[in-house]
């Protein structure tokens, strides 16, 4: 009899342990809610993914709490790799953080499914002025004409170059007179196969590659109504070709296979690449890397028909189903202010989106001409954004790859891609 | 009196039995619970989801067989099956032969044998990601250690992981390198189970080491070899991590296996319904192949 009870006891204990394991999260959050309502204060959760930026975010929160003693903000840090999976799960279960970071690629999905707070509904309660940020960025976080996100920082694209290699070849540094012909000419002189030095790699990436040249050639990505791809336009094809010619025609870029083996950025960091189109997010890295900190600088992109580039940047958004919309708006308002831009700029890890909020960031690495990146940002256009359509995911790389490997011409690849996009949109309006 | 006794014994026995059962269930409960929550339930879910189509935020609806019809028409599926087959055909024999060889060598009585065993076993305690990252560096076309070595022999090495001709063999090579140590340990345990008397008798009869290996060792470790071949076949059919970590944009078209295709559909293209049908296909294939192996084992596995 005793043994029998013992076995039941063990069974029950195990069951309880298992269940309590599941329930622990709930009970903790319940009690925090209670304490909150008891004192009359409001706690907001703030979801973000970048640990490097957490100290700056904490400073901003401290400032905000000083001005709003009745609101408490709690950071929920989730590493990038799990951020989107977790966010989607949270949204599915109706548990989004009150305020969180979002990127341009994810905005349409969350906005079109009514997960985000429409900021225009609260326009009269805030001092938010979208004129304070680059238009390209504001556009990324606008969906169906409504504002959803407060731009936080930006990723500007510039032409990074290796001063020592230019000096050795006796070529003047890139400046505002450069167009693509001049860039190719310099790249040809700088390429030195014997020493493994490449003039200007064509990175197989939109943001640091063909998006920029497509826009510079006067091309685009989608028609204004979002119903058709513009990749088959002559301008867009030219933009793609400006990139792939660097590999196949001028041989100033490693092949795609070589670039997969060793990334152009790693080559640049070790002095094997003379020019590299890349983003402002490298500033801190290039400023601390032993080789690049004294040997490189950044210039404007060479121009084609226009001088422009794509711009991207994060935004802060609020959850549509938050229990405290008023407080969320107050916090977003503060996150979008000059004051918090200055805190970010001083920290140096992110280029603040706020106009004029970049002063401190510009001074953070005196040996780089960071003003050039800022000028590119001000002339930039938004990253391409198609209609919200799950069937478009992954198509771009699949189709454009062949232009980089040389299996097809840029024209063939661009046209095949445009056709695939048009078909996907037509089949799933 | 007499008639009563047996029934009370029976009752006692069955009470005892019930008690034993209770203990038994209590002991296996954690395992059963874990199995059903983490294994059986997801399998059933996956089968269900393979009949659905997904949109954002976990919304899905029933689409019947359409995922399976698409599966039959999708050339990418056939390519991935072919790559998986190629992978299996190279990987499984290589593992079985090399780990047997290593197992035999590592079970001989040599000074410092435990050092050799440790060296062989080391890759098994490394994370696959760490293995992939270090081999990626070794196999790098321009700056890799392997090609630097080949250069000393005046051989111009290729870009192993980006050349369509070498990428599969390079990945299999790394996978074998990483797995052979663990399989060798299993085979050593099989060899240790063979009675030394057999070898003594054989050497008295004048059998050399080679014929001892083929006449005694090999037949007697067939159950172990069977285990090794079944587990490595299943492992090979599910290969993903090394491919994901080591192979980039260009060469992936030549090694995208079934699980890679599943990953691509589920997480890059966010088509979780179609991805589930790929998972079901793989599940059925593994089931068939393993059943086949069990059937065929009667021909070559000796259990006595």
Interface residues (C-beta under 8 A of the other chain):
Chain A: X3 X4 X7 X8 X10 X11 X14 X18 X88 X89 X91 X92 X109 X112 X113 X115 X196 X204 X256 X257 X258 X260 X261 X262 X390 X391 X393 X394 X397 X401 X405
Chain B: X18 X19 X22 X23 X25 X26 X29 X30 X33 X54 X55 X56 X57 X58 X140 X141 X142 X143 X159 X161 X162 X163 X248 X249 X250 X251 X264 X268 X269 X270 X271
